[in-house]
Amino acid sequence: MERLDVAILGGGMAGSLLARQLLRSAPELRVGLFERTHERGHRLGESTVEIGSNYLVRRLGLSRYLYEHHLPKNGLRYFFDSPERDLPLPEMSEIGSWGLPFHPAFQIDRARFDADLLRMVTEAGARVRIGARVHDVELGTEGGSHRFRVEEEGRSESWESRWLIDATGRSALVARAQGLRVKDVDHRVASTWGRFEGVADIDDMGSDEFRGRVRHTSRGISTLHFCYSGYWIWFIPIKNGITSIGVVGEPPREAKLRTPEGFRSFLDEHAAIREMLRAAKTIDVGSNARLGYSTRSFLSPDRWAMTGESAAFADPLYSPGTDFIALENDFVTDAIVRDAGGESQPEVAERIDLYDRFLHFRFEVAMLLYRGQYGLLGSAELMRLKWDFDLGLYYNLWVSSYMQDQHLDAAWLRRELRQERFVLQAMRNFSGLFQMAEGELRKQGEYWRANRGQFSYGLEHIDFVEEVGQPHTRRQVLEKTGEIFNSVYLRTLEVLGKSEDGSPAEPLPLTSFMVDRPLA
């Protein structure tokens, strides 16, 4: 029987990154990685944001590799259309940047990235098996080893490992066997996507005035979002002239849209997108009729864990996938290294409990950005407010703490978890406020009133980005949170033209946002 310290099932992004991280952190570990397919084809997860990118650059030492073989990302960029979906691109209202972001992010060619990672971890000493099908997994309990069998080229071998990590993606070998998968019944969105060649270069489109309004920065290496009521369409550039395009929301639940012909026909219903695709050819198309789900457990004191899509998936908006891989892999690596270093089982188990609880907290925070919010997507006015709320909190609460490794500090985690119910209540309160604002604008016939001809600089109300990652006291973080809350709250009331009693609205203390009462 073959024996390992760590067996990683799955050689996609999550599993390969974990293998690299483990071997950089503890080169003496016997790490095995088992990947079922030889094919390194098109996979989603091409777009990273700040936490995931920081993880790739700082933790895994991939900075030069990413800049040499993939594309830097020029932030998120939103475009808004008329209700008839007939605005030319230069007439659409836009939220976005006018220069490359302070903190790097990347557009990744997943086929190349995954293949290169497997080569890297093989060279680093991992026992990598490609074309290996894992079955008959027996999870150990009370300190026992995990056992499984591997079928490869007609041979069957028995393996044993101290730790077992499920990185098998949506097939979720461990989650399904243990009954851990939890469906999200309140956020049932679907997606269809594909790769295209010959997509028009947005940086060559429109007038000089249109290009000048973003100071001639490259829109083409941004993640483009074309936003509509109930759904959004992404454009993500990949090297070598390939563009990933996908739609997320209610439309892909229709079977006809999940075919190459149906998908292209749907895209062509949007005038600006039709123009961008005039000379484009479809390479391939994929779909998923249900995106979101969570898990009952991310990590177990019995020395198994899940990472990436084997654990949970929220929503592609804001590209959070690599962020969660970063957190999950950091926690798994820390637990394994502590265990290998002789830390007692109760101490490691206590850490694992903290990490698991925090991941559940973070995932629920993420889901509250999406549940019941897809109706806002088609309004530039509402999405400007949501952008400032969502991204402001992302930088202040999550990016900054990750860059300082506070998520690996047990005392910091305990403080965060003590505030969990207050943070979640504030998120629910703002979700309700945004839904109320949407309803009012629709009732007044004003939902689309800001969707033509306006450019909004994405960081206009998020003026602290260059300070993100620097040490801040807890009081400073809370003060900034209060500023974000009040800025969005007061501007939302302005959009509606009213306050609670008809008088000019006043800022609220931070605690007022965290109690169970409507904000308006």
BELKA-V383319 format. One record per pair of residues at least 6 apart in sequence whose ideal C-beta (glycine too) atoms are under 7 Angstrom apart, sorted by sequence separation. I is the first residue (numbers start at 1). J is the second residue. If there is no record, write none. Layout:
[[I	J] [I	J]]
//
This chain:
[[23	29] [56	62] [57	63] [81	87] [122	128] [140	146] [166	172] [175	181] [226	232] [237	243] [238	244] [251	257] [252	258] [256	262] [257	263] [267	273] [268	274] [299	305] [314	320] [376	382] [377	383] [401	407] [406	412] [407	413] [441	447] [459	465] [493	499] [499	505] [8	15] [22	29] [121	128] [139	146] [149	156] [150	157] [166	173] [225	232] [226	233] [236	243] [298	305] [376	383] [23	31] [48	56] [138	146] [149	157] [166	174] [203	211] [235	243] [236	244] [298	306] [22	31] [138	147] [149	158] [150	159] [166	175] [172	181] [225	234] [257	266] [268	277] [339	348] [8	18] [56	66] [118	128] [138	148] [224	234] [235	245] [267	277] [338	348] [376	386] [8	19] [81	92] [137	148] [147	158] [148	159] [223	234] [224	235] [234	245] [295	306] [19	31] [80	92] [136	148] [233	245] [234	246] [493	505] [79	92] [80	93] [136	149] [147	160] [223	236] [298	311] [335	348] [338	351] [373	386] [19	33] [134	148] [135	149] [146	160] [233	247] [79	94] [145	160] [146	161] [203	218] [251	266] [490	505] [6	22] [78	94] [134	150] [135	151] [145	161] [203	219] [221	237] [231	247] [232	248] [295	311] [335	351] [464	480] [16	33] [77	94] [78	95] [145	162] [202	219] [203	220] [220	237] [231	248] [232	249] [295	312] [308	325] [311	328] [335	352] [490	507] [15	33] [78	96] [132	150] [133	151] [146	164] [202	220] [231	249] [264	282] [294	312] [307	325] [77	96] [201	220] [230	249] [231	250] [247	266] [293	312] [489	508] [132	152] [230	250] [231	251] [293	313] [335	355] [500	520] [75	96] [129	150] [131	152] [292	313] [307	328] [369	390] [486	507] [11	33] [75	97] [131	153] [260	282] [263	285] [291	313] [292	314] [307	329] [486	508] [6	29] [8	31] [74	97] [129	152] [292	315] [5	29] [8	32] [11	35] [291	315] [331	355] [5	30] [6	31] [7	32] [8	33] [9	34] [10	35] [48	73] [139	164] [260	285] [307	332] [485	510] [4	30] [5	31] [47	73] [74	100] [75	101] [461	487] [4	31] [305	332] [493	520] [4	32] [72	100] [482	510] [485	513] [258	287] [481	510] [298	328] [489	519] [12	43] [328	359] [13	45] [72	104] [73	105] [299	331] [327	359] [478	510] [73	106] [299	332] [72	106] [73	107] [71	106] [252	287] [327	362] [70	106] [71	107] [137	173] [253	289] [299	335] [70	107] [21	59] [70	108] [21	60] [70	109] [134	173] [20	60] [66	106] [137	177] [233	273] [389	430] [17	60] [69	112] [70	113] [197	241] [199	243] [226	270] [197	242] [320	366] [57	104] [195	242] [196	243] [226	273] [301	349] [386	434] [195	244] [196	245] [314	363] [358	407] [385	434] [53	104] [193	244] [194	245] [301	352] [312	363] [53	105] [193	245] [300	352] [314	366] [382	434] [50	103] [53	106] [193	246] [299	352] [314	367] [317	370] [192	246] [50	105] [191	246] [192	247] [315	370] [358	413] [382	437] [437	492] [49	105] [191	247] [299	355] [314	370] [354	410] [361	417] [368	424] [382	438] [440	496] [48	105] [191	248] [299	356] [48	106] [298	356] [358	416] [365	423] [373	431] [376	434] [437	495] [189	248] [297	356] [351	410] [354	413] [358	417] [361	420] [365	424] [368	427] [372	431] [382	441] [433	492] [437	496] [47	107] [48	108] [189	249] [192	252] [357	417] [364	424] [368	428] [371	431] [46	107] [189	250] [191	252] [298	359] [373	434] [46	108] [190	252] [365	427] [376	438] [379	441] [190	253] [368	431] [372	435] [375	438] [46	110] [45	110] [192	257] [403	468] [404	469] [192	258] [403	469] [43	110] [395	462] [404	471] [42	110] [248	316] [379	447] [381	449] [400	468] [42	111] [194	263] [248	317] [294	363] [378	447] [379	448] [381	450] [399	468] [400	469] [41	111] [380	450] [392	462] [395	465] [40	111] [43	114] [192	263] [380	451] [387	458] [391	462] [318	390] [384	456] [400	472] [388	461] [395	468] [40	114] [202	276] [334	408] [380	454] [388	462] [40	115] [200	275] [200	276] [199	276] [330	407] [199	277] [200	278] [330	408] [200	279] [327	407] [196	277] [198	279] [199	280] [396	477] [198	280] [197	280] [198	281] [196	280] [197	281] [396	480] [397	481] [429	513] [436	520] [196	281] [232	317] [396	481] [196	282] [197	283] [432	518] [433	519] [196	283] [426	513] [433	520] [33	121] [194	282] [195	283] [396	484] [426	514] [194	283] [195	284] [425	514] [194	284] [425	515] [429	519] [194	285] [393	484] [425	516] [38	130] [194	286] [392	484] [422	514] [33	126] [38	131] [192	285] [193	286] [32	126] [31	126] [32	127] [33	128] [34	129] [35	130] [192	287] [389	484] [31	127] [36	132] [191	287] [223	319] [20	117] [35	132] [36	133] [191	288] [16	114] [23	121] [27	125] [34	132] [190	288] [190	289] [388	487] [389	488] [13	113] [17	117] [20	120] [34	134] [190	290] [191	291] [388	488] [13	114] [16	117] [20	121] [23	124] [190	291] [12	114] [16	118] [19	121] [23	125] [188	290] [189	291] [23	126] [189	292] [385	488] [20	124] [16	121] [187	292] [385	491] [11	118] [19	126] [385	492] [184	292] [184	293] [183	293] [184	294] [182	293] [181	293] [182	294] [182	295] [107	221] [181	295] [182	296] [381	495] [180	295] [34	150] [89	205] [90	206] [98	214] [99	215] [180	296] [89	206] [90	207] [98	215] [180	297] [96	214] [99	217] [11	130] [98	217] [90	210] [97	217] [175	295] [9	134] [191	316] [249	374] [96	222] [189	315] [107	236] [109	238] [107	237] [109	239] [174	304] [107	238] [175	306] [174	306] [175	310] [174	310] [172	310] [7	146] [169	308] [170	309] [163	303] [164	304] [165	305] [166	306] [167	307] [169	309] [162	303] [163	304] [167	308] [169	310] [77	219] [165	307] [168	310] [74	217] [167	310] [74	218] [166	310] [230	374] [77	222] [79	224] [81	226] [230	375] [232	377] [76	222] [77	223] [79	225] [229	375] [231	377] [18	165] [74	221] [75	222] [76	223] [77	224] [78	225] [79	226] [80	227] [81	228] [230	377] [73	221] [74	222] [77	225] [79	227] [229	377] [18	167] [44	193] [72	221] [73	222] [76	225] [78	227] [228	377] [229	378] [71	221] [73	223] [227	377] [228	378] [227	378] [7	159] [15	167] [14	167] [42	195] [7	161] [2	157] [4	159] [6	161] [12	167] [5	161] [9	165] [10	166] [227	383] [1	158] [2	159] [3	160] [4	161] [5	162] [6	163] [7	164] [8	165] [9	166] [10	167] [12	169] [1	159] [5	163] [9	167] [10	168] [146	304] [1	160] [6	165] [8	167] [9	168] [10	169] [141	302] [140	302] [139	302] [9	173] [139	304] [71	237] [165	332] [71	239] [70	239] [163	336] [47	223] [92	272] [187	367] [88	271] [89	272] [184	367] [187	370] [85	269] [87	271] [88	272] [187	371] [85	270] [86	271] [87	272] [186	371] [189	374] [85	271] [89	275] [47	236] [81	270] [46	236] [81	272] [46	238] [46	244] [143	345] [42	284] [213	455] [49	318] [49	319] [52	322] [48	319] [52	323] [55	326] [47	319] [51	323] [52	325] [48	322] [49	323] [52	326] [51	326] [45	321] [45	322] [93	380] [95	383] [18	307] [95	384] [95	387] [14	307] [14	308] [13	308] [12	308] [80	378] [10	310] [80	380] [78	383] [17	325] [21	329] [25	333] [14	325] [18	329] [22	333] [26	337] [29	340] [13	325] [17	329] [21	333] [25	337] [18	332] [22	336] [26	340] [18	333] [6	336] [5	340] [51	398] [51	399] [54	402] [50	399] [54	403] [51	402] [93	450] [93	451] [93	452] [98	457] [93	453] [91	452] [93	454] [94	455] [95	456] [97	458] [91	453] [96	458] [95	458] [102	465] [102	466] [83	448] [87	452] [103	468] [82	448] [82	451] [81	451] [82	452] [80	451] [75	458]]
//
